[in-house]
Amino acid sequence: MRTILVLLTAVLLMPKSQVETLQGPAEMYAALRDIGVETSAARRVRNIEFSRGPATFVLDDGRWLPFEPVAGRVTGAVFIGEGRVFYNPPSGVERDQLVKFADSETLTEEFDRLYLRFTDRTADFVGATPHAEVDEIGQPRAVPFSGDDVSYLEDAEELHADIRKHFIEEEFINLESRILVDLVDESDGFFSAWIETRDEGPLHFEQDRLAWDLFRLRGWTRSDLFDQWGGFGAAAPPAARPIHYSLEMMLDGGNVEEAQAELQLAPRVPVRVLRFEVHPLVEMKEVLDVDGESLFFVQEEAKDEQFERAVSVFFDHELAAATATTVTFVYDGELVDTQLGGGEYLKASTGWYPEIGYLQRATFDMTFRVVDDDRVFASGVRVSEDIVDDHRVVRFEQDLPVAFVSYNYGSMEAREVEIEGLPPIMVFGFASGFGGDALGNVGIDIGNSLLLFSEMFGNYPFSYMSATRIPGNHGQGFPGLLHLAAGSFGNESDNSTAFRAHETAHQWWGHMVGWKSYRDQWISEGFAEYSGALYAAAYEGDPGVLDEITKAWRNDIFKRGNAGFRSFGMPSGAMQRDSDGTWSGPITLGYRLSSSETPLDYQMLAYEKGAYILHMLRMAMFDWTTGSDEPFRVMMRDFVTAHLGGEATTESFRTIIEKHIGEDMGWFFDQWVYGTAVPTYRFAWKVETLIDGQRQLQFRVRQSVEPDVPFRMVVPVRINIGDGRFVVVKVLVDKPYEEYAFNLSGSLNPEDVIFNPRNAVLAEIEEESW
C-alpha cells in the first residue's frame, strides 16, 4: 500500500508534460479513435456563453455530454438542446461575403445540436460544477446528469460517428490526428464546432493555428458540402522548413510503387510532431527518422483507396530548433491513369510527395524508374539516364530552391527544339497537328514566349525547359516543365497561343516570384494571364488581339460572358448561371471566390480581373506617342528582382508600383484589388466655335458605379485628326458628371473621339449624343 501511495504522489507532483508522456502518441491516438461520452461528467446546462474570435455560442438549455479525457484533457463534447450562435465578421469584405451567402452582415442562428472538438479548456469552462452556481434569476447553470437523460447518450454517439465520417470521407480530414498534434505539442490552438441549425442546415466554425485562416466559417450547400463563408486571421508559420528532397519512384502503369521521399528539414521551433500534406491517393507505408528507425505516424484511410491529406509524424524525442534532420517516407498509390495512345494522366501532379507548410522552397533530386519504352520528363536537369533490368532509370536535379516540382512520362514522341539564347526545349507528345509538326511548333512557340518574357521581366532562370502533353483541357506550369492540354498541340488559334504562353509565364509568376498566401495568388495567375495575352498579340503582330482579349475579360467581369463562337473569355450562358461577376468578391479572396453558387469566379477574377489590373497599370505608364511600354517593363523587372526566389504579397507589389509611378496608389488598390466596384462611363463630344472664333473640342462624361461608392480613374481619350494622326489626352473622372474642353489650333478638325482607347480602363463605355 505504501508503494502505491508513493507512485500516486509522484504522478500528482509531476509537471504536466511529464504526466502526458506516460502515454505515448500511439496510445493517445487509439484512445481518441475509440472515444466515447464520459457519462460521469455529463451535465444539464443553462445560460452558458463562450466566444471564440468572431463567434459566440450560447447554450440556453440542454444536455452537455463531454468526451472521455485523453492524456488528462477533454477534447470534445456534444450539446443537445436549445442554443444560439452569433457570428460578427471583423471587416467590410468579410461582411460582404456573409451577405453573399446568408443575406446578412452578421449571423444569428438557433441550433439544437452542437458537436465540438477542441484542445483548449472549453470543457473545463462549460462543465465545471459550478463555475457560477446560479444565474441572474437563481437557476443553476450546470447540474449533474440524471438517469432520465440517458437517451441523449445515443444521440451524442450517433452524431459523433456521422460527423467524423463526413470529415474523413468527404473532406479527407481526420479530426483525431489534428487533436493529437496539439496533445503531443502541449498546445491549445484548435477548436471546431459543427452546428446543427434549426432552419439553414449545418454550419462549421473553426479556429486552427495550423490552417490558412486562423478563423473560418463554412455553410452547408445543396451538394452536401461546405462553402467558405468567412475566413481571416494569421495562423502560425510552419513548424519546420524543408531544405532538400531526394525522391525515388517506380512507375508501373497506373501505380506508383516503391516510392520514397527523403526530406532534410530544419524545425523553426522545438517540436515533437510535424504535419505533412499529400494527395489523397498517396498511401503512406512507413516513416523513418535520421537513423532509419520507424516513427509513429497517422494517416487514416478515407474511402475507395483514398486517404486523409495530412500525415502527422511523431518523434521519439524533441527536435531542436534550427538543427537539420532527415525524415524518410515510404509510400505508394494509384496516382496515374494510363491513357489510350501511350499517354499517361497524372491524377496527382502535385502532392505526390509529402510537403510541409505552404509553398516553402527546397532543392530536389529525383529518380524515376519506368519500363524501357517510356520517357520521363521532370522539373530539373537530366543528369543521367540508363537502362537497368528492362527499366529506364532517369535522374534529375533541381539546384534552385523551388516551391514544388512535377513530372510526366509515357511512350509518346519527344522532340528537341533549339533557339539561340535559350536552353534546349524538349517537347513530349504526338507529332501530328499544329501545322503538321505539333511538337516542333509547340517548342518554337514556347521558345518565343521565353524570349519575350526574358526581355520584359528578366532572364529565364533555369538551364532546361520541357513541355509535355496531358489529356484534358487544362495546363500547369512547373519549374522548367509545362503540362499542356492535348488540344493545345493541335491548333494555332490565338487562344491556344495565349494558353501556352500563360503556362510558360509561370516560370516568372509562380517560380521566380512566388506568392505568400492564397490572398496573393492572383499575382501568379493574373500576371501569367496577362503575359499570355501580350505574347498572343506579339505573335500575331497585331495590337488588336490584345483589345479583343481585354474586351472578353471585361464581358466576363461584368457577368455577361461572351456569346457565339469565342476565342477568349467564358460562354455567356455559363457566366450568367455560375458567376456573380466582379461582385463575387475582391480578387484577394483567392480560392474562396469559387463556391457552389459561383464555381467560375476564382478563375474569372484571379485570372482575368487580375490580368486586367496589370493591363490598366501598363496603359497608365504607356507612351501613346511612341507606342513604348518601357516604363512598365522596367517596373516589372524591378518587381522580379526584389522578390527573386521569394514570395510576393499584394502590398509588396503596391510598393514597387508606387516607387515607379511616384504617387500613393492606395486609392487604386482599394478600388480594383480590395474592392468590387466597376464604373460605367457615358460619353458625348462635339466641336463648338466660341464667340471669339476659337474652335473648341468639348466632351462630357457621366459616371455611374456599381456598387455606388466614390470612384476615381484617369482615362485616356484619343482624338483622331485624320491621315492616321491622333492626339491622346488624359482626364480625371472622379465625379458623377464632368465636362471638359480643349482649344483647337488652326484648321485642326477632329474626325472622331474615342473614350478609353485600347480598353485602357476596366469600364463599360456608352457613347451618347450631346
N, C-alpha and C positions, 0 to 999 in steps of 0.2 A: 504493500500500500504506500509506503514511504517513497518507493521508486516512482510510482505513478504520479504522485503529487509533485515530485521534483521535475519530472518531464513536463507536466502541465504548466508548472510555473515557468519553466524555461520557454515554452512556446508563447505564453502570455506576455513575457517580457521582451521577446524578440522584436526588432524593428519590423515594420510591415513587409518590406521587401524580402526579408529572410523567411517570414512565415509563408509567403506565397511561393517561394522556391521549393518548399517542401512538396509541392505538387507541380510536376513538370508540364510543359506545353501540351504534350500528348494526352496526359490525364485530364488537364483542364479542357481540352477540346472535346474529348469523349464526354465529359460532364455537360458541356454546352450543347452537344448534339442530342443528348438524352434528357435535356432539361424539362422539368415539369413545374407545376404550381406548388409553391410552399404553403400548404394549407394553414399551418400554424401562424403564418404572418398575414393571412388574408384579413381584410378589414371592410367594414361598411364605412364609406366616407361621404362627407357633405361639405360643400362650400370651401373646397381647397383650390387654390390658384397658384400656378407657377409659370414662368416665362423662360423661353429660350430665344434670344435675339428678338426678331420681329414677331414671334408667335407667342401667344398667351393661351394657356389651357385652363379651363375652369371645370372642375369636377363638382357638379351641383349636388348630385345624389346618386350613389350607386355602389357597386362592389369593386374593391381594389384587390387584385389577385397577383401578387408578385411571384416571380420565378424563384426556384431554389438557388441559393448562393453558390458561386463557383470561386474558389480561391478567396473566400471571405467577402465576396462582393455580389450584390444582386444586380443582374444585368438585363432585367426586363420585367414587364408586368402587363396585365390586361385589365382595363377598366370596362365594366358593363353597367350602363345606367344612363343618367341624363347628364350631358356635358356640353360645353361650348368651346369653340376655338376662335381666336381673333388673330388676324394677320395684317400687319401695318407695314407696307413697303417703305423703305427709307429714302427713296428718290423718285423724281418725276418719271424717269424711264421705267422703273420697276412698277410704279403705279399704272402707267400706260399699259404695260404688259398684263397686269391684272385685269384692267378694263377689257383688253382684247379677249381674254379667256373667260372672265367671270362677270363682266359688265359692271364692275365696281372698283373704285380706287382702294378700298380696303375690303377685307373679307371677314364675315361673321357667319359661322355655321354651327348648327346644333348637331351633336353626334350621340349615338347610343352605344358605340363600342370603340375602344381606343387600344391599339396594340403598340406597346413601347419596347424598344431595345436601347440600352444605354450603357455607358461606362462611367457616368457621373453619379451623383448621390441623389438622384430622383427618388429612388425607393425609400431612402432614409427620410427624406422630407415628407413624402406623402404618407408613408405607412407608420411613422412614429406615433406611439400612443402614450400620451398625446404630445404633439409639438405645440398645440394650443388646446386646452381642454374643452373649451366651448367657444361657439361663435358669438356674434353680437346679439343674437336673440336667445342665447342659452342652450342651443343644440350642440351635441358633441360633434366635433369634426371627424374623428376617426374612432370607430368602435370595433371590437373583435368580431370576427366572422362567427356566424351562428350555424347550427345544424340545419336550419331551414334554407340556407343559402347554398347547399351542396350542388344543386343543379347548375349553378353558374360555373362550376369547375369544368364540366364537359364542354360548355360553350367556349371557355378560355382555351382549352386544349385543342379544340377543333379550329379556332381562329389561328392559333399558333401554327398548326400544321399547314393550313391553307396559305397563309401569308409567306411562310418560309418556302413553300413550293412555288409560289409565284416568283419570288425573288430569284431563286436558283434556276428555275426552268425557263422563265421568260426574260429575265434580265442578266442572267449569269452572274448574280451577286450572291455571295454567301455571308449572311449577317454574322454567323458564328465566328468565321475566320476573322472578320473585321473586329469583332469584340475581343477575340483572343489577342490580337495585336496590342490593344490597349491594356489588357490584363498583364501581359508579359512586360510591356514597357512602362507599366505603372502610370498610365495616362488616363485622363478623363475627358477626352476630346470627341466623344461620339454620342449622338442622341438621334434616334429615328422614331417617328410617330406615324403609324398607319391609322388614319382617321376615317371611320365608317360614318359618314354623314347621313342624315335622315332623308335629304332631298336630292343631293347632287352627286351621289356616288363617292367612292373613296378619294381622300386626299393623302398625300405623303409629304411630310415635312422632315427635314434632316439638317442636323448640324454635324459637320465632319471636318476635322482639321486636315485630313488627308485628301479631300476632294478638290475639284477645280474651284468650287464656290464653298465658302465656309457655311453659308445658309442656303437652303434650296427648298422651294415649294413646288409640288407637282400635282396635277389634277387628272382624273380619270377620263379616258376618251371612249368613243364608240367602238374603238378597235380593241378594247380591254387592255390598253396600255396607258402609260402616263405621258402627258405633255408637261414640259417645264414651264411653270407659270411665273417663277421668280428665282433669282439667284444673285448673291452678292457676298462680299467679304473675302478677305485674303486668307487663304489656307496656308498651312505650314509648308516651307520648302521641302523638297525631297530629302530623306534622311541620309542619302548617300549619292555620290556622283560616279557614273561609270568612267572608266579610263580606257580599257581596251577589251574588245571581244575577239575570241577565237571561235569560229563557228564551223562545224562539220556536219554534213548531211548526206545521207544516201537517198537518192530519189528513184523510186521504183514505181512507175505508173502513177496512180493517184495517191500513193502513200509516201510519206516522209518517214524513213526508217533510220534507226541508229543515229538520230540527231543529237548533237552535243554542243552546248554553248558554255565556253569557259570565259567568265567575266571577271576582270580585275576592276575593283572598285575601291572607293575610299569613303567611309562614313563622314558626314559633316558633324555629327554629334555622337556620343557614346550610345550604342544601340545593342539590343539583343534579338531584334526581329526586323526583317526587311520585307517589303511587299513589291512584287514584280507584276507587270501586266503582260498577258499573252492573248493571242486569238483564241476564241472558244474551241477551235478544232485542235489545239495543242493539248496533248495529254502528257503531263509530267510524270516520269517514271522514278527518278531519283535526283536528289540534290546532294552535292558533296562539298565539304569545306576545303580549305587550302591544303590539308594533309590527306585528302582523299577519303575522309570519314563521312559516313552518311549523316545527313541532317534531317531533323523532323520538319516536314512541310505540310501545308494544307492546300489541296485543290480538289474540290468536290465535283463529281460527275453531275451534269445538269440533266440532259436528255439526248437521245439519238447520237451518242458518241460525241457529245459536246460537253464542255467543262466550264467551270467558273473562270472568269477572266483574270482573277488575281491568284498569284501563287505566293503564299505567305511562308517565309523561311525563318526558322527559329534556330539560333546559335547556342552552342553549349556554354559559351561564355560571352561576356560583353565585348563588343568590338570597339576598339579605341577610336576616337575622332582623329581624322586626318592621317590614319595609318592604313596603307593599302593592304587589301587581302584579295583572295580569289575564291569565287563560288562557281561550281560547275553544275550544269543542268543536263540531264539526260531525258530525252523526250521523243515522241513520235506523233503521228496524226495524219488523217486523210486531208491534206492541205491542197491537193491538186486534182483537177478534173482533166482526164485525158479527152482531147477533142478529136473529131474526125479530121483526117488530113495531116496528122503528125504534129498538131499544135497542142500546147498544154495551157490550161487556165488555172492560174494561181488563185485559189479561194482565200488565201491569206498572203497577200503581197506585203502586208505589214503585220506585226505581231507574231511573226513566225519564229522569233527568238525572244527571250524574256527581256523586257525593258523596265527601267526604273526611273520614275519621275516623268515629267512632261517634256519631251523633245530635248533631253540632255545629250550633249555631244560626246562622241568617243571615236577612237580609231578601231579598225577592223582588219582581221584576216579571215578568209572564208575558203573552205574546201568542199567541193561538191563531187559526189560520185554518181554517175549516171551510166546507162548502157552505152556501149561504144558508138552506136549510131546517132546518139543525141549530142547536141551542142549546148553549152551553158554560157550565159552572159550575166554579169553581176556588177554591182556598184564598187568597182575597184580596178586596179591594174592587174591584168592577167600575168601572173609571174611564172606559172608552169602549167603544162597540160600533157598528160601521159596516159597510155593505155595499160591498165593493170588488171589481169584476170578478167578479160572481156568487159571491163568497165573503163570509162573515161574519167580520169581524176583531174580536176581543174582547180587551181588555187588562185585566189585574188587577194590583193592587199589594198586597203584604203588608209593612207597615211595622214590625210587631212581629217581632223575631227568633224564628224557629221552627226546629225540627229537620228538618222535611220538609213538603212540600206535595203536593197531588194535584189531580185534575180529573175531570170526566166530561162526555160530550157525546152527542148523538144527536137524534132527531126526536120525542122524547116530549113530553108536555104539561108546562107549567110553571104553578105557582100561587104567588101571593104571599100569605102569611098575616101579619097584623099583630096583635100583642099588646102592650098597654100596658107600657112599661118595657123593651121589647126591640127590637133592630133587626128590620127585616122579615125574615121567614123564607121563602126560596124553596124550593119542593118540585118535583122534576123526576121524572116517571114517568107512570103511566097512572091515569086518574081513577076507574075502577071499583073496587069492593071497599071494605072497611072502612067500613061504614055508608052506602055509596052515594057517598061523596065521599072517596076514598082520599087524594088529595093534601091537601085541606083538613084532614082529620082527623089525618093524619100530622104536618102542620105545627103543629096545635094541641097535639098530644102532645109534640112536641119543645119547643115554647114553654113548656108547663107544666113540663117537665123542667128547662129553663134557669132558670125562676123558682125552683123548689125548690132546685136546686143553688147558685144565686146566694145564696139565703138561708143555706144550710148551709155553703158553702165560700168564699164571696166572689164579688164581681161578675164577670159574664161579660165577658171582656176584648176581644172582637172586635166590630167595628161591622157585622158581616154574619153570616148563617148560611144555608147551603144544605143540602138533603138530596136525594140522588139515588138512584134505583132501580138496582140492579145484578142481573144473573142470579145464581143460586146461592142458598146458604143462609147466607152469612157476611156480616159487615159490617166496616167500618173507620171510625174517627173521625179525620179530619184537622183541622187548624186551620180552624174555621168551615165545614167541609164534611164531610157524612156520606155514606158509601156504605152503603146499607141493602139487605138481601136482598129480592128481589122478593116473597117470601111475607109479609114484614112489612108490606107495603102492603095486604094482603088480609084481615086479621082483627084482632080486638080482644082476643085472648087475653092473659092475664096474662104469658105467656111472651114474646109479641111486644112487649108494653108494656115489659117489663124489658129486652128486647134493644135496642129503640130508645133507651131511657134509658141503657143501658150505653154505646152509641156516643156519645151526647150528653155523657156524663160525662167522656169523654176530653178534652174541652176543658179540664178541670181536671187530670185524671190522665193526663198524657202531653204536654200542650202548655203549660199554665200551669206545671205541675210536671213536669219530665222525670225520667228515671231514669239513673243513672250507668253501669251496665253490665248485662249480661244477668242478673247475680245480683240486681239490684234491680228487674227488670221486673215482678215480682209487685205492686209498689206501683202501677203503672199499671193492670194488668189486674184485680187483686184489688179495688182501690178502685173501679174502674168497675163491676165486677160487683156489689159491694155497693150502690153508688149506684143501679144499675138496680133492685135488689130493693127498696130503700127507696122509690123512686118508684112501683113497681108496687103496693106496699101503700098508699101515699098516694093513688094514683089510684083504687083501689077503696074507700078509706076503711075498710080492714079490716086490722088488725094480723095477723090470721090468715094473710094472704097471705105475710107475711114468715116466719111459722112454717112454712108449707108449703115455702117456698124453702129455708130453712136445714135442714129435715128432709131434703130431696132432696140438698142438698150433703153432709150427714152420711152418707147412704147411699152416695154415691159415694166419699167419703173412706175409708169402711170397706170399700170394694170390693164392696159389694152391688149398687149401682146401683138403678134404680127400675123395678119391674115394671109391666106393663099399660100403660094409657093414662097418659102422664106429661105434665104441664105443664112440669116443671123437672127438672134433673138428666139423667143419661145412662141408656140402657137397661141393664137388669141383665145381659143376655147379653153385650153388648159390654164392660161393666166387668169381668166375671169372666174374659173371654177376653183382653182387651187392656190390662189395668191391674194394677198392684201396689198400688193404693190409696195411702194416705199413706206406706206403707213403700217406695214407689219412690224416695224421697229428699226432702231438705229443699226447700222452695219456692225457696230461693236458688240452686238448680242451674239454674233457668230452662229454656231450651230443651232442655237435656240430659236432662230428665225424660222426654221423648218419645224412644223408641227403637224398634227393630224389634219388640221384645217388648212394649213398653208405649206404643203410639202415642197413647193418650188422656191420658197423665199430665201433660203440660205444661198442657193446658187444665184438667184436673180440679184440679190442685194450685195452679198460679199464679192461676187464676181463682177456683175455688170455695173452696179452703182459704185462699187469700189473703183472699177476702171474709169467710170465717168468722172469721179472726183479727181483722178490723176489727169484726165483729159482737160478738165477745167483749169487745173494749175498750169499745165503745159500751155494752154491757149492764153492764160493771163500773162505768161512770160514770152509769148510768141512775137516775133518781129514781122509784122504784116507787110512791111515794105520789101524785105529781103527774102521772106519765107523761111527764116532760120529759127530753129528752136534750141540753139546752142546754150542759152542760159538754163533751160530746163535740163539739158544733158549734163551740164556742169553740176547742177544741184543733185541729180540722181547719182552721179559718180561720187559725189561727196557723201551722200547718204550710204552708199555701199561701203566706202572706205571707213566711215565712222562706225559701222556695225559688222564689219567683215569677221566672219567666224563667230558671231554672237547673235543676240536676239533684239529685234526692234520692237518698240511699242508705238502705239498711236501718238503718244505725246513726244517721243523722241523723233518721230517723223515731222511733227509740227515744228520742233526746234530747228531742224535743218531747213525747212521751208522759210521760217522767219529769218534765218541767217541770210538766205539768198534773196528773198523778196524785200527784206528790210523794214517790215512792219509786223505788229502784233496780229497774228492770224487766228486769234481765239474766236472771233466772230464767224470766220469761215468754217472752223471745225464744229462750233456749236450748231451751225445750220446744217451742214452737209454730212458730218460724221456722227455727231451725237444726237442729231435731230432727224425728223422725218418729213419736214415741210418741203414743198416744192412750189415754185411760182408759175403763174400764167401771165404772160405779157400780151396785151392787146395794143397794137402799134398802128399808127397812121402818120402819113407825111404829106407835105405839099411844099411848093415853091411860091413865095409871095414877093411882090415888088412893093417896097415901102414908099412913103411919101417923097423921100429924098431921092428916089430912084434906085436905092440899094436893093439888090435881089437877095433873098434870104431863104435858106432851107429851114423849114420848121417841121418838127415831128413831136409827137406826144406818145406817152406810154401810160397805160392803165395797168397797174399791178394788182393781182389777187393771189393770195397764198392759202394753201390748204395743208395743215390747219392754219387758221388765221392768227399768225404770230408776226411780230416785227421781222422784216427781212430786208437785206441789202445785198446788192451784187453790182459789180462793174461789168457792163455788157458792151461788146463791140458792135459798131454799126458800120456797114460797108456802103459807101456811096459810089456807085458806078457812074463814070463820067464819059464813057464812050471810048472806042478804039482799044478796048481791053484795059483801059486805065481805071484806077479806083483810088479812093481815099478811105482809110479806116479811122474813125474816131471812137472814143470810149466814153460811155456815160454811166454815171452812178444812178442806179434805180433803188431808192430806199423809201419811197412814198407810194400811196395808192394811186396818185395821179401826178404826172410831171410833164412839163413842156420844155422843149429845147429849141434853140435857134442858132444857126451858123450862117454868117455872111458869105455870099458867093462872090468871087472876084471875076472881073472881066465877063467873058461870054460863057463861063462855066455853067453847064446845064446838066443837072443830074438826070440820068436816064432811068435809074432805079435805085432804091434804098433797101438794103437787106438788114433787118434787125437780127442780131445773133447769128452771123455767118459761121459756117463750119460747126454748127451746133456747139458753140463755144461754152455755153451755159446750159445746164440741165433745166429746161423750162419748156412749157407749151408756148408756142408763138402763134398768135392770131392777128393777121393784118386786116384792118378795117378802114372804111372811108372816113375822111375827116368830117 
